[in-house]
Amino acid sequence: MIHNKTYFKRLPATFGAQAYNLANFHEHGVFTDASPIGIGNVAIRTILPSIFTSLQRIANQSDPLKLAVNQISYKPFISLFNVTGATAFNPDVSGIVNYAAAVALEVRLGSRL
């Protein structure tokens, strides 16, 4: 819809919001599961080992790694928000939300700010 504004203008006024809500419902249903080890959470479970390895390396002062970048689609985000309970706290993050998204994890030593 956003790629063809002429076509979008010909649709009923409520169609965009309805399509977005249905897409969120679908994606949430596919990429979440009641169990953290359930098949619906496979998207986040696939990327977590890489994230944990990077965090461990960054925390290790003798390792030269100081920054790690993992590029992922929205699917692991949906799973992550489900597994961590973020969707229970804020239901607005339960779907696609915004395709261009980022999460930053910072590693600090001790209680220094």
VMD Tcl script that builds the backbone (N, CA, C; Angstrom):
set m [mol new atoms 339]
animate dup $m
set s [atomselect $m all]
$s set {name element resname resid chain x y z} {
  {N N MET 1 A 0.825 -1.198 0.000}
  {CA C MET 1 A 0.000 0.000 0.000}
  {C C MET 1 A 0.866 1.257 0.000}
  {N N ILE 2 A 1.938 1.252 0.740}
  {CA C ILE 2 A 2.759 2.458 0.810}
  {C C ILE 2 A 3.598 2.651 -0.447}
  {N N HIS 3 A 3.702 1.622 -1.278}
  {CA C HIS 3 A 4.525 1.713 -2.473}
  {C C HIS 3 A 3.755 2.229 -3.690}
  {N N ASN 4 A 2.427 2.285 -3.602}
  {CA C ASN 4 A 1.621 2.760 -4.714}
  {C C ASN 4 A 0.535 3.676 -4.163}
  {N N LYS 5 A 0.854 4.956 -4.061}
  {CA C LYS 5 A -0.074 5.920 -3.454}
  {C C LYS 5 A -1.350 6.095 -4.266}
  {N N THR 6 A -1.266 5.945 -5.573}
  {CA C THR 6 A -2.464 6.068 -6.411}
  {C C THR 6 A -3.456 4.962 -6.067}
  {N N TYR 7 A -2.973 3.741 -5.970}
  {CA C TYR 7 A -3.825 2.606 -5.602}
  {C C TYR 7 A -4.358 2.778 -4.180}
  {N N PHE 8 A -3.493 3.205 -3.280}
  {CA C PHE 8 A -3.882 3.366 -1.876}
  {C C PHE 8 A -5.034 4.371 -1.728}
  {N N LYS 9 A -5.023 5.432 -2.506}
  {CA C LYS 9 A -6.077 6.456 -2.420}
  {C C LYS 9 A -7.440 5.915 -2.858}
  {N N ARG 10 A -7.456 4.860 -3.656}
  {CA C ARG 10 A -8.714 4.284 -4.141}
  {C C ARG 10 A -9.332 3.293 -3.144}
  {N N LEU 11 A -8.600 2.928 -2.125}
  {CA C LEU 11 A -9.095 1.973 -1.136}
  {C C LEU 11 A -9.980 2.674 -0.103}
  {N N PRO 12 A -10.856 1.930 0.570}
  {CA C PRO 12 A -11.640 2.528 1.653}
  {C C PRO 12 A -10.710 3.105 2.722}
  {N N ALA 13 A -11.132 4.148 3.384}
  {CA C ALA 13 A -10.295 4.868 4.346}
  {C C ALA 13 A -9.793 3.975 5.482}
  {N N THR 14 A -10.549 2.972 5.854}
  {CA C THR 14 A -10.160 2.107 6.975}
  {C C THR 14 A -9.292 0.925 6.550}
  {N N PHE 15 A -9.087 0.745 5.257}
  {CA C PHE 15 A -8.401 -0.442 4.767}
  {C C PHE 15 A -6.947 -0.522 5.242}
  {N N GLY 16 A -6.240 0.575 5.253}
  {CA C GLY 16 A -4.829 0.574 5.670}
  {C C GLY 16 A -4.664 0.093 7.103}
  {N N ALA 17 A -5.453 0.648 8.007}
  {CA C ALA 17 A -5.376 0.246 9.418}
  {C C ALA 17 A -5.795 -1.211 9.601}
  {N N GLN 18 A -6.824 -1.628 8.868}
  {CA C GLN 18 A -7.268 -3.021 8.967}
  {C C GLN 18 A -6.180 -3.980 8.487}
  {N N ALA 19 A -5.559 -3.667 7.368}
  {CA C ALA 19 A -4.501 -4.517 6.822}
  {C C ALA 19 A -3.313 -4.590 7.780}
  {N N TYR 20 A -2.963 -3.462 8.367}
  {CA C TYR 20 A -1.850 -3.405 9.319}
  {C C TYR 20 A -2.164 -4.263 10.554}
  {N N ASN 21 A -3.376 -4.152 11.073}
  {CA C ASN 21 A -3.772 -4.934 12.247}
  {C C ASN 21 A -3.799 -6.429 11.929}
  {N N LEU 22 A -4.293 -6.798 10.769}
  {CA C LEU 22 A -4.308 -8.207 10.382}
  {C C LEU 22 A -2.890 -8.749 10.189}
  {N N ALA 23 A -2.018 -7.944 9.618}
  {CA C ALA 23 A -0.620 -8.362 9.450}
  {C C ALA 23 A 0.040 -8.558 10.814}
  {N N ASN 24 A -0.208 -7.640 11.744}
  {CA C ASN 24 A 0.342 -7.784 13.095}
  {C C ASN 24 A -0.178 -9.048 13.765}
  {N N PHE 25 A -1.469 -9.300 13.637}
  {CA C PHE 25 A -2.073 -10.501 14.217}
  {C C PHE 25 A -1.414 -11.756 13.647}
  {N N HIS 26 A -1.236 -11.770 12.339}
  {CA C HIS 26 A -0.615 -12.921 11.674}
  {C C HIS 26 A 0.821 -13.126 12.132}
  {N N GLU 27 A 1.622 -12.079 12.075}
  {CA C GLU 27 A 3.040 -12.194 12.414}
  {C C GLU 27 A 3.230 -12.556 13.888}
  {N N HIS 28 A 2.417 -11.994 14.763}
  {CA C HIS 28 A 2.498 -12.337 16.189}
  {C C HIS 28 A 2.148 -13.812 16.389}
  {N N GLY 29 A 1.153 -14.290 15.680}
  {CA C GLY 29 A 0.756 -15.689 15.798}
  {C C GLY 29 A 1.804 -16.647 15.283}
  {N N VAL 30 A 2.539 -16.246 14.266}
  {CA C VAL 30 A 3.550 -17.119 13.669}
  {C C VAL 30 A 4.858 -17.080 14.457}
  {N N PHE 31 A 5.266 -15.916 14.947}
  {CA C PHE 31 A 6.591 -15.754 15.545}
  {C C PHE 31 A 6.577 -15.630 17.057}
  {N N THR 32 A 5.552 -16.191 17.717}
  {CA C THR 32 A 5.529 -16.279 19.172}
  {C C THR 32 A 5.000 -17.640 19.566}
  {N N ASP 33 A 5.217 -17.975 20.809}
  {CA C ASP 33 A 4.744 -19.238 21.354}
  {C C ASP 33 A 4.600 -19.059 22.856}
  {N N ALA 34 A 3.703 -19.808 23.466}
  {CA C ALA 34 A 3.516 -19.725 24.916}
  {C C ALA 34 A 4.765 -20.185 25.655}
  {N N SER 35 A 5.496 -21.121 25.076}
  {CA C SER 35 A 6.712 -21.641 25.693}
  {C C SER 35 A 7.937 -20.966 25.075}
  {N N PRO 36 A 8.902 -20.546 25.889}
  {CA C PRO 36 A 10.115 -19.944 25.326}
  {C C PRO 36 A 10.850 -20.864 24.353}
  {N N ILE 37 A 10.701 -22.181 24.521}
  {CA C ILE 37 A 11.373 -23.113 23.617}
  {C C ILE 37 A 10.439 -23.619 22.521}
  {N N GLY 38 A 9.241 -23.009 22.414}
  {CA C GLY 38 A 8.277 -23.401 21.398}
  {C C GLY 38 A 8.700 -22.986 20.004}
  {N N ILE 39 A 8.124 -23.633 19.008}
  {CA C ILE 39 A 8.480 -23.391 17.612}
  {C C ILE 39 A 8.243 -21.937 17.190}
  {N N GLY 40 A 7.273 -21.268 17.796}
  {CA C GLY 40 A 6.998 -19.878 17.432}
  {C C GLY 40 A 8.119 -18.928 17.805}
  {N N ASN 41 A 8.936 -19.314 18.762}
  {CA C ASN 41 A 10.044 -18.457 19.195}
  {C C ASN 41 A 11.378 -18.854 18.567}
  {N N VAL 42 A 11.343 -19.631 17.502}
  {CA C VAL 42 A 12.576 -20.070 16.868}
  {C C VAL 42 A 13.357 -18.888 16.292}
  {N N ALA 43 A 12.688 -17.828 15.923}
  {CA C ALA 43 A 13.391 -16.675 15.331}
  {C C ALA 43 A 14.386 -16.070 16.323}
  {N N ILE 44 A 13.968 -15.846 17.556}
  {CA C ILE 44 A 14.897 -15.263 18.533}
  {C C ILE 44 A 15.882 -16.314 19.029}
  {N N ARG 45 A 15.440 -17.552 19.137}
  {CA C ARG 45 A 16.343 -18.603 19.608}
  {C C ARG 45 A 17.487 -18.830 18.626}
  {N N THR 46 A 17.280 -18.498 17.371}
  {CA C THR 46 A 18.324 -18.654 16.355}
  {C C THR 46 A 19.422 -17.608 16.521}
  {N N ILE 47 A 19.067 -16.387 16.895}
  {CA C ILE 47 A 20.038 -15.296 16.979}
  {C C ILE 47 A 20.641 -15.146 18.380}
  {N N LEU 48 A 19.985 -15.659 19.422}
  {CA C LEU 48 A 20.487 -15.486 20.792}
  {C C LEU 48 A 21.909 -16.007 21.018}
  {N N PRO 49 A 22.290 -17.159 20.498}
  {CA C PRO 49 A 23.678 -17.599 20.729}
  {C C PRO 49 A 24.711 -16.582 20.237}
  {N N SER 50 A 24.465 -15.978 19.100}
  {CA C SER 50 A 25.385 -14.966 18.574}
  {C C SER 50 A 25.411 -13.737 19.483}
  {N N ILE 51 A 24.258 -13.325 19.964}
  {CA C ILE 51 A 24.182 -12.165 20.860}
  {C C ILE 51 A 24.912 -12.457 22.164}
  {N N PHE 52 A 24.676 -13.626 22.760}
  {CA C PHE 52 A 25.327 -13.985 24.022}
  {C C PHE 52 A 26.835 -14.103 23.869}
  {N N THR 53 A 27.281 -14.690 22.760}
  {CA C THR 53 A 28.718 -14.800 22.510}
  {C C THR 53 A 29.345 -13.426 22.399}
  {N N SER 54 A 28.696 -12.524 21.684}
  {CA C SER 54 A 29.221 -11.164 21.541}
  {C C SER 54 A 29.284 -10.448 22.885}
  {N N LEU 55 A 28.236 -10.577 23.694}
  {CA C LEU 55 A 28.226 -9.933 25.013}
  {C C LEU 55 A 29.334 -10.496 25.909}
  {N N GLN 56 A 29.548 -11.794 25.864}
  {CA C GLN 56 A 30.622 -12.395 26.663}
  {C C GLN 56 A 31.992 -11.901 26.210}
  {N N ARG 57 A 32.175 -11.793 24.911}
  {CA C ARG 57 A 33.462 -11.312 24.393}
  {C C ARG 57 A 33.694 -9.857 24.749}
  {N N ILE 58 A 32.672 -9.041 24.657}
  {CA C ILE 58 A 32.811 -7.628 24.998}
  {C C ILE 58 A 33.117 -7.469 26.484}
  {N N ALA 59 A 32.494 -8.286 27.328}
  {CA C ALA 59 A 32.725 -8.218 28.778}
  {C C ALA 59 A 34.123 -8.699 29.160}
  {N N ASN 60 A 34.749 -9.493 28.319}
  {CA C ASN 60 A 36.093 -10.001 28.570}
  {C C ASN 60 A 37.099 -8.914 28.200}
  {N N GLN 61 A 37.763 -8.347 29.191}
  {CA C GLN 61 A 38.673 -7.223 28.949}
  {C C GLN 61 A 39.868 -7.583 28.077}
  {N N SER 62 A 40.238 -8.849 28.031}
  {CA C SER 62 A 41.384 -9.237 27.207}
  {C C SER 62 A 41.001 -9.480 25.748}
  {N N ASP 63 A 39.716 -9.483 25.452}
  {CA C ASP 63 A 39.253 -9.672 24.075}
  {C C ASP 63 A 39.152 -8.300 23.405}
  {N N PRO 64 A 39.675 -8.144 22.204}
  {CA C PRO 64 A 39.648 -6.827 21.554}
  {C C PRO 64 A 38.261 -6.402 21.041}
  {N N LEU 65 A 37.295 -7.308 21.029}
  {CA C LEU 65 A 35.964 -6.958 20.521}
  {C C LEU 65 A 35.300 -5.932 21.434}
  {N N LYS 66 A 34.900 -4.819 20.893}
  {CA C LYS 66 A 34.239 -3.767 21.668}
  {C C LYS 66 A 32.858 -3.431 21.129}
  {N N LEU 67 A 32.555 -3.856 19.909}
  {CA C LEU 67 A 31.267 -3.570 19.295}
  {C C LEU 67 A 30.879 -4.751 18.410}
  {N N ALA 68 A 29.652 -5.196 18.550}
  {CA C ALA 68 A 29.142 -6.278 17.708}
  {C C ALA 68 A 27.811 -5.844 17.124}
  {N N VAL 69 A 27.609 -6.124 15.856}
  {CA C VAL 69 A 26.370 -5.762 15.175}
  {C C VAL 69 A 25.734 -7.039 14.631}
  {N N ASN 70 A 24.487 -7.273 15.011}
  {CA C ASN 70 A 23.706 -8.385 14.472}
  {C C ASN 70 A 22.546 -7.776 13.698}
  {N N GLN 71 A 22.483 -8.034 12.425}
  {CA C GLN 71 A 21.400 -7.502 11.603}
  {C C GLN 71 A 20.329 -8.568 11.458}
  {N N ILE 72 A 19.115 -8.224 11.875}
  {CA C ILE 72 A 18.013 -9.178 11.835}
  {C C ILE 72 A 16.757 -8.482 11.334}
  {N N SER 73 A 15.787 -9.281 10.916}
  {CA C SER 73 A 14.505 -8.726 10.490}
  {C C SER 73 A 13.609 -8.521 11.707}
  {N N TYR 74 A 12.369 -8.162 11.485}
  {CA C TYR 74 A 11.448 -7.917 12.591}
  {C C TYR 74 A 11.012 -9.195 13.300}
  {N N LYS 75 A 11.162 -10.343 12.680}
  {CA C LYS 75 A 10.673 -11.603 13.254}
  {C C LYS 75 A 11.328 -11.936 14.592}
  {N N PRO 76 A 12.666 -11.867 14.707}
  {CA C PRO 76 A 13.268 -12.109 16.020}
  {C C PRO 76 A 12.850 -11.078 17.072}
  {N N PHE 77 A 12.593 -9.853 16.650}
  {CA C PHE 77 A 12.106 -8.846 17.599}
  {C C PHE 77 A 10.767 -9.266 18.189}
  {N N ILE 78 A 9.870 -9.748 17.334}
  {CA C ILE 78 A 8.559 -10.198 17.802}
  {C C ILE 78 A 8.739 -11.326 18.813}
  {N N SER 79 A 9.604 -12.285 18.505}
  {CA C SER 79 A 9.876 -13.383 19.430}
  {C C SER 79 A 10.531 -12.890 20.720}
  {N N LEU 80 A 11.505 -11.988 20.589}
  {CA C LEU 80 A 12.193 -11.451 21.767}
  {C C LEU 80 A 11.221 -10.757 22.702}
  {N N PHE 81 A 10.362 -9.915 22.153}
  {CA C PHE 81 A 9.401 -9.191 22.988}
  {C C PHE 81 A 8.426 -10.150 23.658}
  {N N ASN 82 A 8.122 -11.263 22.999}
  {CA C ASN 82 A 7.241 -12.271 23.589}
  {C C ASN 82 A 7.959 -13.020 24.712}
  {N N VAL 83 A 9.174 -13.497 24.453}
  {CA C VAL 83 A 9.922 -14.284 25.431}
  {C C VAL 83 A 10.243 -13.471 26.692}
  {N N THR 84 A 10.553 -12.206 26.522}
  {CA C THR 84 A 10.912 -11.364 27.668}
  {C C THR 84 A 9.702 -10.818 28.408}
  {N N GLY 85 A 8.513 -11.019 27.868}
  {CA C GLY 85 A 7.308 -10.513 28.522}
  {C C GLY 85 A 6.993 -9.061 28.200}
  {N N ALA 86 A 7.722 -8.488 27.265}
  {CA C ALA 86 A 7.482 -7.088 26.906}
  {C C ALA 86 A 6.084 -6.891 26.326}
  {N N THR 87 A 5.567 -7.894 25.633}
  {CA C THR 87 A 4.226 -7.767 25.044}
  {C C THR 87 A 3.145 -7.750 26.110}
  {N N ALA 88 A 3.385 -8.415 27.244}
  {CA C ALA 88 A 2.415 -8.370 28.350}
  {C C ALA 88 A 2.419 -6.990 28.993}
  {N N PHE 89 A 3.598 -6.375 29.061}
  {CA C PHE 89 A 3.726 -5.039 29.643}
  {C C PHE 89 A 3.198 -3.967 28.704}
  {N N ASN 90 A 3.477 -4.127 27.409}
  {CA C ASN 90 A 3.053 -3.146 26.414}
  {C C ASN 90 A 2.599 -3.876 25.155}
  {N N PRO 91 A 1.298 -4.121 24.993}
  {CA C PRO 91 A 0.788 -4.860 23.832}
  {C C PRO 91 A 1.089 -4.199 22.484}
  {N N ASP 92 A 1.460 -2.933 22.480}
  {CA C ASP 92 A 1.765 -2.242 21.224}
  {C C ASP 92 A 2.993 -2.803 20.517}
  {N N VAL 93 A 3.828 -3.560 21.227}
  {CA C VAL 93 A 5.027 -4.127 20.592}
  {C C VAL 93 A 4.823 -5.580 20.185}
  {N N SER 94 A 3.590 -6.022 20.114}
  {CA C SER 94 A 3.331 -7.440 19.848}
  {C C SER 94 A 3.319 -7.805 18.375}
  {N N GLY 95 A 3.393 -6.862 17.486}
  {CA C GLY 95 A 3.344 -7.166 16.063}
  {C C GLY 95 A 4.541 -6.606 15.333}
  {N N ILE 96 A 4.319 -6.259 14.093}
  {CA C ILE 96 A 5.382 -5.737 13.246}
  {C C ILE 96 A 5.908 -4.419 13.796}
  {N N VAL 97 A 5.040 -3.620 14.363}
  {CA C VAL 97 A 5.347 -2.332 14.973}
  {C C VAL 97 A 5.970 -1.397 13.941}
  {N N ASN 98 A 7.254 -1.495 13.747}
  {CA C ASN 98 A 7.939 -0.625 12.808}
  {C C ASN 98 A 9.124 -1.409 12.251}
  {N N TYR 99 A 9.120 -1.658 10.976}
  {CA C TYR 99 A 10.144 -2.523 10.393}
  {C C TYR 99 A 11.548 -1.989 10.634}
  {N N ALA 100 A 11.725 -0.693 10.583}
  {CA C ALA 100 A 13.043 -0.117 10.834}
  {C C ALA 100 A 13.200 0.085 12.337}
  {N N ALA 101 A 13.758 -0.900 13.002}
  {CA C ALA 101 A 13.906 -0.845 14.446}
  {C C ALA 101 A 15.309 -1.258 14.837}
  {N N ALA 102 A 15.698 -0.893 16.033}
  {CA C ALA 102 A 17.011 -1.246 16.535}
  {C C ALA 102 A 16.942 -1.475 18.030}
  {N N VAL 103 A 17.797 -2.360 18.507}
  {CA C VAL 103 A 17.952 -2.604 19.931}
  {C C VAL 103 A 19.442 -2.507 20.221}
  {N N ALA 104 A 19.792 -1.770 21.254}
  {CA C ALA 104 A 21.192 -1.644 21.647}
  {C C ALA 104 A 21.372 -2.242 23.034}
  {N N LEU 105 A 22.368 -3.112 23.166}
  {CA C LEU 105 A 22.713 -3.704 24.455}
  {C C LEU 105 A 24.100 -3.204 24.824}
  {N N GLU 106 A 24.234 -2.650 26.008}
  {CA C GLU 106 A 25.500 -2.076 26.441}
  {C C GLU 106 A 26.077 -2.908 27.575}
  {N N VAL 107 A 27.362 -3.155 27.520}
  {CA C VAL 107 A 28.057 -3.903 28.560}
  {C C VAL 107 A 28.900 -2.922 29.351}
  {N N ARG 108 A 28.718 -2.932 30.686}
  {CA C ARG 108 A 29.495 -2.041 31.553}
  {C C ARG 108 A 30.192 -2.846 32.635}
  {N N LEU 109 A 31.308 -2.344 33.074}
  {CA C LEU 109 A 32.019 -2.977 34.171}
  {C C LEU 109 A 31.634 -2.304 35.478}
  {N N GLY 110 A 31.267 -3.092 36.467}
  {CA C GLY 110 A 30.919 -2.556 37.773}
  {C C GLY 110 A 29.728 -1.627 37.727}
  {N N SER 111 A 29.719 -0.667 38.641}
  {CA C SER 111 A 28.584 0.253 38.728}
  {C C SER 111 A 28.921 1.642 38.198}
  {N N ARG 112 A 30.012 1.750 37.451}
  {CA C ARG 112 A 30.402 3.055 36.888}
  {C C ARG 112 A 29.379 3.493 35.838}
  {N N LEU 113 A 29.139 4.787 35.805}
  {CA C LEU 113 A 28.223 5.344 34.795}
  {C C LEU 113 A 28.965 6.001 33.678}
}
mol reanalyze $m
mol bondsrecalc $m
mol representation Tube
mol addrep $m
